[in-house]
Amino acid sequence: MGLVIGIDVGGSTTKIVGLNDEQILSPMFITAADPITSLFGAFGKYIYDNDITLADIEHVMLTGVGSSGVTTPIYGLPTSKADEFQADGLGARFDSGLDKLTVVSMGTGTTLVSVDGDEIKHLGGIGIGGGTLMGLAHLLLKTDHISDVIEMAKNGDITHINLQIKDICKTDLEGLPLHATASLFGKVRQNTPSDNDVALGIICMVLESIGSAAVLSKLNTGVKDFVLIGNLTRLPQCAVVFPRIEEIYGVKFHIPTHAEYCTALGAALAFNKA
C-alpha cells in the first residue's frame, strides 16, 4: 500500500500527517489566512520537505471544518473526506494504544468522543477551548499571541485568582483536597492580581473546565481513561491541572505523542476503514 496523507483543515491552521503501513511520517502544521491557502500550503511543504512525489501517494483523506470548501481532488490525487469525530476517535485510539477511552479534543471549543473498540460516538462538547482562552486574553491582557499568555503565566500565582477549598475550610472535605478550586476567578475582588496572575487564571480556568466536563460526561460509566488531543495539550499548565483532576476523580488523562495531530492521523487511518 502507498502513502496515505491525512489532513485536518481548520479555519486557518492545517495539520498534515503521512501514514505508511501504520508508520507515522513527519507531522507538521501550517497557518495561513484562510483554509484553502493553509491546506495547499501545508500539502506542498509536506511533500517537498519529505521528498515525496505525487506518485508515492495512494490517497488523501481530509477532515476538519475547513475541508467543507474543498470539492475537487488535491493535485488530481484520489481524495476523500473523513468524519471529524471518527477521525478524533481513530487517531486518539491509535496514538494512545488504548481501546476504551474518551477523547477530549481541545480546539477552539472542546469536543468529547467516546471510543469502545471499533464503536466511536460523538458525546457532545462545550464551547470552551482555545477560542475562549484567546478571547479573554484579548479583552483582559490586550494580546492576541498565545506565546505572550504562556510567558506571562509562568510568573503568575493562581492563589491570587481562584478561591480554593483552603480559603473557606481548614480541613479537607470528602474527596476534595485543600488545593482544589472552589471558584474560578472567585478571589480577584480580594486581591489586585497582576497580568501574570490573570494569564495563569485564564489558562487554568479553560483547562479545569474542560477536564471537569470530560470526567462528568462519563461519571459512573466505568470509563477512567481520557485522551487529550489538540493544540492546548502544549500548554505547560496541563502538567499541573490534569493531575489534580485525576486526584479528585480517580481517573487518568493521557497526552499521546502526536496529540496535536491526532485528528489528521485519524483521517489517514479512516482510509483503511472505508
ChimeraX commands (.cxc) that place a marker at each C-alpha (Angstrom):
marker #1 position 0.00,0.00,0.00 radius 0.5
marker #1 position 1.22,3.51,-0.80 radius 0.5
marker #1 position 1.38,6.55,1.42 radius 0.5
marker #1 position -1.91,7.87,2.80 radius 0.5
marker #1 position -1.97,11.57,3.69 radius 0.5
marker #1 position -4.32,12.72,6.46 radius 0.5
marker #1 position -5.11,16.42,6.58 radius 0.5
marker #1 position -7.06,18.25,9.30 radius 0.5
marker #1 position -8.16,21.58,7.83 radius 0.5
marker #1 position -9.10,24.19,10.40 radius 0.5
marker #1 position -10.17,27.77,9.90 radius 0.5
marker #1 position -6.61,28.99,9.36 radius 0.5
marker #1 position -4.37,26.15,10.54 radius 0.5
marker #1 position -3.87,22.88,8.68 radius 0.5
marker #1 position -2.25,19.79,10.19 radius 0.5
marker #1 position -0.92,17.03,8.00 radius 0.5
marker #1 position 0.33,13.51,8.68 radius 0.5
marker #1 position 1.58,10.76,6.41 radius 0.5
marker #1 position 0.77,7.13,7.20 radius 0.5
marker #1 position 2.66,4.30,5.57 radius 0.5
marker #1 position 1.88,0.78,6.84 radius 0.5
marker #1 position 0.88,2.28,10.22 radius 0.5
marker #1 position 4.14,4.22,10.44 radius 0.5
marker #1 position 3.58,7.93,11.13 radius 0.5
marker #1 position 5.63,10.19,8.90 radius 0.5
marker #1 position 6.68,13.73,9.87 radius 0.5
marker #1 position 3.56,15.51,11.20 radius 0.5
marker #1 position 3.51,19.26,10.53 radius 0.5
marker #1 position 1.19,22.22,10.53 radius 0.5
marker #1 position 0.83,25.41,8.51 radius 0.5
marker #1 position -1.01,28.61,9.40 radius 0.5
marker #1 position -2.44,30.88,6.72 radius 0.5
marker #1 position -5.16,33.48,6.24 radius 0.5
marker #1 position -7.82,31.03,5.04 radius 0.5
marker #1 position -8.44,27.27,4.95 radius 0.5
marker #1 position -7.70,26.72,1.25 radius 0.5
marker #1 position -4.41,28.61,1.36 radius 0.5
marker #1 position -3.48,26.74,4.53 radius 0.5
marker #1 position -4.41,23.37,3.01 radius 0.5
marker #1 position -2.42,23.73,-0.19 radius 0.5
marker #1 position 0.48,25.40,1.61 radius 0.5
marker #1 position 0.66,22.52,4.08 radius 0.5
marker #1 position 0.41,19.88,1.37 radius 0.5
marker #1 position 3.09,21.49,-0.81 radius 0.5
marker #1 position 5.50,21.98,2.08 radius 0.5
marker #1 position 4.90,18.47,3.36 radius 0.5
marker #1 position 5.73,16.67,0.13 radius 0.5
marker #1 position 8.69,18.99,-0.54 radius 0.5
marker #1 position 10.23,18.66,2.95 radius 0.5
marker #1 position 9.82,14.87,2.93 radius 0.5
marker #1 position 10.98,14.37,-0.66 radius 0.5
marker #1 position 7.65,12.79,-1.61 radius 0.5
marker #1 position 6.38,12.64,-5.18 radius 0.5
marker #1 position 2.72,12.60,-6.12 radius 0.5
marker #1 position 3.22,9.07,-7.43 radius 0.5
marker #1 position 4.16,7.96,-3.90 radius 0.5
marker #1 position 0.73,8.95,-2.57 radius 0.5
marker #1 position -2.11,6.45,-2.73 radius 0.5
marker #1 position -4.85,8.59,-1.20 radius 0.5
marker #1 position -5.53,11.92,0.51 radius 0.5
marker #1 position -8.01,11.99,3.40 radius 0.5
marker #1 position -9.45,15.33,4.53 radius 0.5
marker #1 position -11.28,16.24,7.71 radius 0.5
marker #1 position -11.99,19.35,9.77 radius 0.5
marker #1 position -14.29,22.33,9.38 radius 0.5
marker #1 position -12.17,23.90,6.66 radius 0.5
marker #1 position -12.40,20.86,4.41 radius 0.5
marker #1 position -16.04,21.57,3.56 radius 0.5
marker #1 position -14.95,24.04,0.89 radius 0.5
marker #1 position -12.76,21.50,-0.91 radius 0.5
marker #1 position -14.75,19.96,-3.75 radius 0.5
marker #1 position -12.04,18.73,-6.12 radius 0.5
marker #1 position -9.20,16.18,-5.77 radius 0.5
marker #1 position -5.97,17.53,-4.28 radius 0.5
marker #1 position -3.49,17.83,-7.18 radius 0.5
marker #1 position -5.50,15.21,-9.05 radius 0.5
marker #1 position -4.92,12.59,-6.37 radius 0.5
marker #1 position -7.73,10.34,-5.11 radius 0.5
marker #1 position -9.25,12.42,-2.30 radius 0.5
marker #1 position -11.94,11.57,0.27 radius 0.5
marker #1 position -13.32,13.07,3.45 radius 0.5
marker #1 position -13.42,11.53,6.91 radius 0.5
marker #1 position -15.95,12.38,9.60 radius 0.5
marker #1 position -14.14,14.57,12.14 radius 0.5
marker #1 position -15.47,12.74,15.21 radius 0.5
marker #1 position -14.46,9.40,13.73 radius 0.5
marker #1 position -11.04,10.85,12.95 radius 0.5
marker #1 position -10.68,12.08,16.55 radius 0.5
marker #1 position -11.50,8.62,17.84 radius 0.5
marker #1 position -9.32,6.67,15.43 radius 0.5
marker #1 position -6.33,8.93,15.91 radius 0.5
marker #1 position -6.54,9.02,19.71 radius 0.5
marker #1 position -7.04,5.25,19.94 radius 0.5
marker #1 position -4.05,4.55,17.67 radius 0.5
marker #1 position -1.69,7.04,19.30 radius 0.5
marker #1 position -2.61,6.17,22.89 radius 0.5
marker #1 position -2.76,2.40,22.45 radius 0.5
marker #1 position -5.99,2.35,24.48 radius 0.5
marker #1 position -9.12,0.53,23.34 radius 0.5
marker #1 position -11.70,2.09,25.67 radius 0.5
marker #1 position -11.40,5.82,26.23 radius 0.5
marker #1 position -12.96,9.23,25.95 radius 0.5
marker #1 position -11.29,11.62,23.53 radius 0.5
marker #1 position -11.10,15.23,24.69 radius 0.5
marker #1 position -10.42,17.26,21.57 radius 0.5
marker #1 position -9.33,20.72,22.72 radius 0.5
marker #1 position -9.66,23.06,19.78 radius 0.5
marker #1 position -11.42,26.41,19.50 radius 0.5
marker #1 position -14.07,24.72,21.63 radius 0.5
marker #1 position -13.97,21.20,23.02 radius 0.5
marker #1 position -15.44,18.01,21.58 radius 0.5
marker #1 position -15.93,14.77,23.51 radius 0.5
marker #1 position -15.86,11.44,21.66 radius 0.5
marker #1 position -16.43,8.00,23.17 radius 0.5
marker #1 position -14.31,5.09,21.90 radius 0.5
marker #1 position -15.09,1.48,22.80 radius 0.5
marker #1 position -13.16,-0.73,20.42 radius 0.5
marker #1 position -14.50,-0.04,16.93 radius 0.5
marker #1 position -17.52,1.85,18.27 radius 0.5
marker #1 position -16.84,5.59,18.06 radius 0.5
marker #1 position -19.56,8.00,19.11 radius 0.5
marker #1 position -19.76,11.76,19.47 radius 0.5
marker #1 position -20.84,12.59,23.03 radius 0.5
marker #1 position -21.16,16.35,22.69 radius 0.5
marker #1 position -18.92,19.16,23.81 radius 0.5
marker #1 position -18.59,22.55,25.44 radius 0.5
marker #1 position -17.93,25.99,23.99 radius 0.5
marker #1 position -14.73,26.41,25.99 radius 0.5
marker #1 position -11.32,25.95,24.43 radius 0.5
marker #1 position -8.57,27.84,22.68 radius 0.5
marker #1 position -11.03,30.39,21.37 radius 0.5
marker #1 position -12.10,31.17,24.92 radius 0.5
marker #1 position -8.51,31.48,26.08 radius 0.5
marker #1 position -7.51,33.87,23.33 radius 0.5
marker #1 position -10.75,35.86,23.52 radius 0.5
marker #1 position -10.22,36.54,27.22 radius 0.5
marker #1 position -6.53,37.27,26.61 radius 0.5
marker #1 position -7.56,39.88,24.06 radius 0.5
marker #1 position -10.01,41.50,26.48 radius 0.5
marker #1 position -8.02,41.29,29.70 radius 0.5
marker #1 position -4.38,41.22,28.61 radius 0.5
marker #1 position -4.55,43.11,25.30 radius 0.5
marker #1 position -2.68,40.42,23.40 radius 0.5
marker #1 position -3.57,38.12,20.53 radius 0.5
marker #1 position -0.48,35.93,20.86 radius 0.5
marker #1 position -0.62,32.68,22.79 radius 0.5
marker #1 position 3.14,32.87,23.35 radius 0.5
marker #1 position 2.61,36.09,25.35 radius 0.5
marker #1 position -0.02,34.44,27.53 radius 0.5
marker #1 position 2.19,31.41,28.19 radius 0.5
marker #1 position 5.16,33.61,29.09 radius 0.5
marker #1 position 3.14,35.76,31.49 radius 0.5
marker #1 position 1.52,32.73,33.11 radius 0.5
marker #1 position 4.96,31.38,34.08 radius 0.5
marker #1 position 5.17,34.08,36.76 radius 0.5
marker #1 position 1.51,34.02,37.81 radius 0.5
marker #1 position 0.11,32.96,41.18 radius 0.5
marker #1 position -3.17,31.07,40.95 radius 0.5
marker #1 position -3.97,31.74,44.62 radius 0.5
marker #1 position -4.46,35.41,43.67 radius 0.5
marker #1 position -7.19,34.38,41.22 radius 0.5
marker #1 position -9.05,31.23,42.27 radius 0.5
marker #1 position -10.87,30.69,45.53 radius 0.5
marker #1 position -9.62,27.35,46.85 radius 0.5
marker #1 position -11.06,24.96,49.41 radius 0.5
marker #1 position -8.38,26.04,51.90 radius 0.5
marker #1 position -9.72,29.61,51.71 radius 0.5
marker #1 position -13.10,28.58,53.07 radius 0.5
marker #1 position -12.34,25.41,55.05 radius 0.5
marker #1 position -9.42,24.43,57.26 radius 0.5
marker #1 position -9.69,20.67,56.69 radius 0.5
marker #1 position -10.11,18.52,53.59 radius 0.5
marker #1 position -13.69,17.90,52.55 radius 0.5
marker #1 position -14.56,14.39,51.46 radius 0.5
marker #1 position -12.90,13.86,48.11 radius 0.5
marker #1 position -11.69,17.46,47.90 radius 0.5
marker #1 position -8.10,18.37,48.87 radius 0.5
marker #1 position -7.38,21.83,50.21 radius 0.5
marker #1 position -5.83,22.97,46.92 radius 0.5
marker #1 position -8.98,22.11,44.93 radius 0.5
marker #1 position -10.73,25.03,43.24 radius 0.5
marker #1 position -13.90,26.23,44.93 radius 0.5
marker #1 position -14.50,29.08,42.48 radius 0.5
marker #1 position -12.64,30.02,39.32 radius 0.5
marker #1 position -11.71,33.73,39.49 radius 0.5
marker #1 position -13.54,33.81,42.82 radius 0.5
marker #1 position -10.73,35.60,44.64 radius 0.5
marker #1 position -9.93,38.55,42.39 radius 0.5
marker #1 position -12.03,41.02,44.39 radius 0.5
marker #1 position -9.89,40.31,47.44 radius 0.5
marker #1 position -6.62,40.98,45.61 radius 0.5
marker #1 position -5.07,43.15,42.96 radius 0.5
marker #1 position -3.94,40.45,40.55 radius 0.5
marker #1 position -1.13,41.14,38.12 radius 0.5
marker #1 position -1.33,40.44,34.39 radius 0.5
marker #1 position 0.77,37.35,35.08 radius 0.5
marker #1 position -1.83,36.14,37.59 radius 0.5
marker #1 position -4.65,36.81,35.12 radius 0.5
marker #1 position -2.83,34.93,32.34 radius 0.5
marker #1 position -2.42,31.90,34.58 radius 0.5
marker #1 position -6.02,32.21,35.75 radius 0.5
marker #1 position -7.36,32.20,32.19 radius 0.5
marker #1 position -5.34,29.12,31.22 radius 0.5
marker #1 position -6.29,27.21,34.36 radius 0.5
marker #1 position -9.96,28.16,34.00 radius 0.5
marker #1 position -10.10,26.78,30.46 radius 0.5
marker #1 position -8.23,23.57,31.32 radius 0.5
marker #1 position -10.12,22.91,34.56 radius 0.5
marker #1 position -13.47,23.47,32.85 radius 0.5
marker #1 position -12.56,21.09,30.04 radius 0.5
marker #1 position -11.22,18.42,32.39 radius 0.5
marker #1 position -14.21,18.56,34.73 radius 0.5
marker #1 position -16.71,18.47,31.85 radius 0.5
marker #1 position -14.95,15.44,30.35 radius 0.5
marker #1 position -14.98,13.49,33.61 radius 0.5
marker #1 position -18.58,14.35,34.42 radius 0.5
marker #1 position -19.66,13.22,30.94 radius 0.5
marker #1 position -18.59,9.66,31.84 radius 0.5
marker #1 position -19.34,9.63,35.56 radius 0.5
marker #1 position -20.50,6.22,36.84 radius 0.5
marker #1 position -19.82,4.56,33.47 radius 0.5
marker #1 position -16.59,2.86,34.48 radius 0.5
marker #1 position -14.55,4.80,31.90 radius 0.5
marker #1 position -11.38,6.09,33.55 radius 0.5
marker #1 position -9.12,6.93,30.61 radius 0.5
marker #1 position -9.32,10.32,28.90 radius 0.5
marker #1 position -7.07,11.13,25.95 radius 0.5
marker #1 position -6.32,14.81,25.39 radius 0.5
marker #1 position -5.70,15.95,21.82 radius 0.5
marker #1 position -5.38,19.31,20.09 radius 0.5
marker #1 position -3.19,22.39,20.38 radius 0.5
marker #1 position -3.97,23.10,24.03 radius 0.5
marker #1 position -2.05,19.95,25.02 radius 0.5
marker #1 position 1.10,22.05,24.51 radius 0.5
marker #1 position 0.24,24.33,27.43 radius 0.5
marker #1 position 2.69,23.76,30.32 radius 0.5
marker #1 position -0.18,24.01,32.81 radius 0.5
marker #1 position -1.60,20.70,31.55 radius 0.5
marker #1 position 1.06,19.02,33.68 radius 0.5
marker #1 position -0.41,20.67,36.80 radius 0.5
marker #1 position -4.15,20.98,36.17 radius 0.5
marker #1 position -4.99,17.50,34.89 radius 0.5
marker #1 position -3.14,15.54,37.61 radius 0.5
marker #1 position -5.18,17.47,40.19 radius 0.5
marker #1 position -8.40,16.45,38.46 radius 0.5
marker #1 position -7.13,12.87,38.38 radius 0.5
marker #1 position -6.59,13.04,42.14 radius 0.5
marker #1 position -10.14,14.19,42.81 radius 0.5
marker #1 position -11.97,11.81,40.46 radius 0.5
marker #1 position -9.68,8.78,40.31 radius 0.5
marker #1 position -9.26,8.95,36.54 radius 0.5
marker #1 position -6.30,9.17,34.16 radius 0.5
marker #1 position -5.62,11.81,31.50 radius 0.5
marker #1 position -3.28,10.82,28.68 radius 0.5
marker #1 position -1.46,13.13,26.25 radius 0.5
marker #1 position -0.22,10.90,23.41 radius 0.5
marker #1 position 2.94,11.55,21.42 radius 0.5
marker #1 position 1.16,13.12,18.45 radius 0.5
marker #1 position -1.64,14.79,20.43 radius 0.5
marker #1 position -1.75,17.90,18.23 radius 0.5
marker #1 position -2.05,15.79,15.08 radius 0.5
marker #1 position -4.42,13.03,16.19 radius 0.5
marker #1 position -7.34,14.24,14.06 radius 0.5
marker #1 position -5.19,14.31,10.92 radius 0.5
marker #1 position -3.80,10.91,11.87 radius 0.5
marker #1 position -7.34,9.61,12.35 radius 0.5
marker #1 position -8.30,10.88,8.90 radius 0.5
marker #1 position -5.48,8.83,7.38 radius 0.5
marker #1 position -6.49,5.78,9.41 radius 0.5
marker #1 position -10.09,6.19,8.19 radius 0.5
marker #1 position -8.95,5.29,4.67 radius 0.5
marker #1 position -8.46,1.69,5.75 radius 0.5
marker #1 position -11.93,1.73,7.36 radius 0.5
marker #1 position -13.67,2.86,4.19 radius 0.5
marker link #1:1,2 radius 0.2
marker link #1:2,3 radius 0.2
marker link #1:3,4 radius 0.2
marker link #1:4,5 radius 0.2
marker link #1:5,6 radius 0.2
marker link #1:6,7 radius 0.2
marker link #1:7,8 radius 0.2
marker link #1:8,9 radius 0.2
marker link #1:9,10 radius 0.2
marker link #1:10,11 radius 0.2
marker link #1:11,12 radius 0.2
marker link #1:12,13 radius 0.2
marker link #1:13,14 radius 0.2
marker link #1:14,15 radius 0.2
marker link #1:15,16 radius 0.2
marker link #1:16,17 radius 0.2
marker link #1:17,18 radius 0.2
marker link #1:18,19 radius 0.2
marker link #1:19,20 radius 0.2
marker link #1:20,21 radius 0.2
marker link #1:21,22 radius 0.2
marker link #1:22,23 radius 0.2
marker link #1:23,24 radius 0.2
marker link #1:24,25 radius 0.2
marker link #1:25,26 radius 0.2
marker link #1:26,27 radius 0.2
marker link #1:27,28 radius 0.2
marker link #1:28,29 radius 0.2
marker link #1:29,30 radius 0.2
marker link #1:30,31 radius 0.2
marker link #1:31,32 radius 0.2
marker link #1:32,33 radius 0.2
marker link #1:33,34 radius 0.2
marker link #1:34,35 radius 0.2
marker link #1:35,36 radius 0.2
marker link #1:36,37 radius 0.2
marker link #1:37,38 radius 0.2
marker link #1:38,39 radius 0.2
marker link #1:39,40 radius 0.2
marker link #1:40,41 radius 0.2
marker link #1:41,42 radius 0.2
marker link #1:42,43 radius 0.2
marker link #1:43,44 radius 0.2
marker link #1:44,45 radius 0.2
marker link #1:45,46 radius 0.2
marker link #1:46,47 radius 0.2
marker link #1:47,48 radius 0.2
marker link #1:48,49 radius 0.2
marker link #1:49,50 radius 0.2
marker link #1:50,51 radius 0.2
marker link #1:51,52 radius 0.2
marker link #1:52,53 radius 0.2
marker link #1:53,54 radius 0.2
marker link #1:54,55 radius 0.2
marker link #1:55,56 radius 0.2
marker link #1:56,57 radius 0.2
marker link #1:57,58 radius 0.2
marker link #1:58,59 radius 0.2
marker link #1:59,60 radius 0.2
marker link #1:60,61 radius 0.2
marker link #1:61,62 radius 0.2
marker link #1:62,63 radius 0.2
marker link #1:63,64 radius 0.2
marker link #1:64,65 radius 0.2
marker link #1:65,66 radius 0.2
marker link #1:66,67 radius 0.2
marker link #1:67,68 radius 0.2
marker link #1:68,69 radius 0.2
marker link #1:69,70 radius 0.2
marker link #1:70,71 radius 0.2
marker link #1:71,72 radius 0.2
marker link #1:72,73 radius 0.2
marker link #1:73,74 radius 0.2
marker link #1:74,75 radius 0.2
marker link #1:75,76 radius 0.2
marker link #1:76,77 radius 0.2
marker link #1:77,78 radius 0.2
marker link #1:78,79 radius 0.2
marker link #1:79,80 radius 0.2
marker link #1:80,81 radius 0.2
marker link #1:81,82 radius 0.2
marker link #1:82,83 radius 0.2
marker link #1:83,84 radius 0.2
marker link #1:84,85 radius 0.2
marker link #1:85,86 radius 0.2
marker link #1:86,87 radius 0.2
marker link #1:87,88 radius 0.2
marker link #1:88,89 radius 0.2
marker link #1:89,90 radius 0.2
marker link #1:90,91 radius 0.2
marker link #1:91,92 radius 0.2
marker link #1:92,93 radius 0.2
marker link #1:93,94 radius 0.2
marker link #1:94,95 radius 0.2
marker link #1:95,96 radius 0.2
marker link #1:96,97 radius 0.2
marker link #1:97,98 radius 0.2
marker link #1:98,99 radius 0.2
marker link #1:99,100 radius 0.2
marker link #1:100,101 radius 0.2
marker link #1:101,102 radius 0.2
marker link #1:102,103 radius 0.2
marker link #1:103,104 radius 0.2
marker link #1:104,105 radius 0.2
marker link #1:105,106 radius 0.2
marker link #1:106,107 radius 0.2
marker link #1:107,108 radius 0.2
marker link #1:108,109 radius 0.2
marker link #1:109,110 radius 0.2
marker link #1:110,111 radius 0.2
marker link #1:111,112 radius 0.2
marker link #1:112,113 radius 0.2
marker link #1:113,114 radius 0.2
marker link #1:114,115 radius 0.2
marker link #1:115,116 radius 0.2
marker link #1:116,117 radius 0.2
marker link #1:117,118 radius 0.2
marker link #1:118,119 radius 0.2
marker link #1:119,120 radius 0.2
marker link #1:120,121 radius 0.2
marker link #1:121,122 radius 0.2
marker link #1:122,123 radius 0.2
marker link #1:123,124 radius 0.2
marker link #1:124,125 radius 0.2
marker link #1:125,126 radius 0.2
marker link #1:126,127 radius 0.2
marker link #1:127,128 radius 0.2
marker link #1:128,129 radius 0.2
marker link #1:129,130 radius 0.2
marker link #1:130,131 radius 0.2
marker link #1:131,132 radius 0.2
marker link #1:132,133 radius 0.2
marker link #1:133,134 radius 0.2
marker link #1:134,135 radius 0.2
marker link #1:135,136 radius 0.2
marker link #1:136,137 radius 0.2
marker link #1:137,138 radius 0.2
marker link #1:138,139 radius 0.2
marker link #1:139,140 radius 0.2
marker link #1:140,141 radius 0.2
marker link #1:141,142 radius 0.2
marker link #1:142,143 radius 0.2
marker link #1:143,144 radius 0.2
marker link #1:144,145 radius 0.2
marker link #1:145,146 radius 0.2
marker link #1:146,147 radius 0.2
marker link #1:147,148 radius 0.2
marker link #1:148,149 radius 0.2
marker link #1:149,150 radius 0.2
marker link #1:150,151 radius 0.2
marker link #1:151,152 radius 0.2
marker link #1:152,153 radius 0.2
marker link #1:153,154 radius 0.2
marker link #1:154,155 radius 0.2
marker link #1:155,156 radius 0.2
marker link #1:156,157 radius 0.2
marker link #1:157,158 radius 0.2
marker link #1:158,159 radius 0.2
marker link #1:159,160 radius 0.2
marker link #1:160,161 radius 0.2
marker link #1:161,162 radius 0.2
marker link #1:162,163 radius 0.2
marker link #1:163,164 radius 0.2
marker link #1:164,165 radius 0.2
marker link #1:165,166 radius 0.2
marker link #1:166,167 radius 0.2
marker link #1:167,168 radius 0.2
marker link #1:168,169 radius 0.2
marker link #1:169,170 radius 0.2
marker link #1:170,171 radius 0.2
marker link #1:171,172 radius 0.2
marker link #1:172,173 radius 0.2
marker link #1:173,174 radius 0.2
marker link #1:174,175 radius 0.2
marker link #1:175,176 radius 0.2
marker link #1:176,177 radius 0.2
marker link #1:177,178 radius 0.2
marker link #1:178,179 radius 0.2
marker link #1:179,180 radius 0.2
marker link #1:180,181 radius 0.2
marker link #1:181,182 radius 0.2
marker link #1:182,183 radius 0.2
marker link #1:183,184 radius 0.2
marker link #1:184,185 radius 0.2
marker link #1:185,186 radius 0.2
marker link #1:186,187 radius 0.2
marker link #1:187,188 radius 0.2
marker link #1:188,189 radius 0.2
marker link #1:189,190 radius 0.2
marker link #1:190,191 radius 0.2
marker link #1:191,192 radius 0.2
marker link #1:192,193 radius 0.2
marker link #1:193,194 radius 0.2
marker link #1:194,195 radius 0.2
marker link #1:195,196 radius 0.2
marker link #1:196,197 radius 0.2
marker link #1:197,198 radius 0.2
marker link #1:198,199 radius 0.2
marker link #1:199,200 radius 0.2
marker link #1:200,201 radius 0.2
marker link #1:201,202 radius 0.2
marker link #1:202,203 radius 0.2
marker link #1:203,204 radius 0.2
marker link #1:204,205 radius 0.2
marker link #1:205,206 radius 0.2
marker link #1:206,207 radius 0.2
marker link #1:207,208 radius 0.2
marker link #1:208,209 radius 0.2
marker link #1:209,210 radius 0.2
marker link #1:210,211 radius 0.2
marker link #1:211,212 radius 0.2
marker link #1:212,213 radius 0.2
marker link #1:213,214 radius 0.2
marker link #1:214,215 radius 0.2
marker link #1:215,216 radius 0.2
marker link #1:216,217 radius 0.2
marker link #1:217,218 radius 0.2
marker link #1:218,219 radius 0.2
marker link #1:219,220 radius 0.2
marker link #1:220,221 radius 0.2
marker link #1:221,222 radius 0.2
marker link #1:222,223 radius 0.2
marker link #1:223,224 radius 0.2
marker link #1:224,225 radius 0.2
marker link #1:225,226 radius 0.2
marker link #1:226,227 radius 0.2
marker link #1:227,228 radius 0.2
marker link #1:228,229 radius 0.2
marker link #1:229,230 radius 0.2
marker link #1:230,231 radius 0.2
marker link #1:231,232 radius 0.2
marker link #1:232,233 radius 0.2
marker link #1:233,234 radius 0.2
marker link #1:234,235 radius 0.2
marker link #1:235,236 radius 0.2
marker link #1:236,237 radius 0.2
marker link #1:237,238 radius 0.2
marker link #1:238,239 radius 0.2
marker link #1:239,240 radius 0.2
marker link #1:240,241 radius 0.2
marker link #1:241,242 radius 0.2
marker link #1:242,243 radius 0.2
marker link #1:243,244 radius 0.2
marker link #1:244,245 radius 0.2
marker link #1:245,246 radius 0.2
marker link #1:246,247 radius 0.2
marker link #1:247,248 radius 0.2
marker link #1:248,249 radius 0.2
marker link #1:249,250 radius 0.2
marker link #1:250,251 radius 0.2
marker link #1:251,252 radius 0.2
marker link #1:252,253 radius 0.2
marker link #1:253,254 radius 0.2
marker link #1:254,255 radius 0.2
marker link #1:255,256 radius 0.2
marker link #1:256,257 radius 0.2
marker link #1:257,258 radius 0.2
marker link #1:258,259 radius 0.2
marker link #1:259,260 radius 0.2
marker link #1:260,261 radius 0.2
marker link #1:261,262 radius 0.2
marker link #1:262,263 radius 0.2
marker link #1:263,264 radius 0.2
marker link #1:264,265 radius 0.2
marker link #1:265,266 radius 0.2
marker link #1:266,267 radius 0.2
marker link #1:267,268 radius 0.2
marker link #1:268,269 radius 0.2
marker link #1:269,270 radius 0.2
marker link #1:270,271 radius 0.2
marker link #1:271,272 radius 0.2
marker link #1:272,273 radius 0.2
marker link #1:273,274 radius 0.2
view
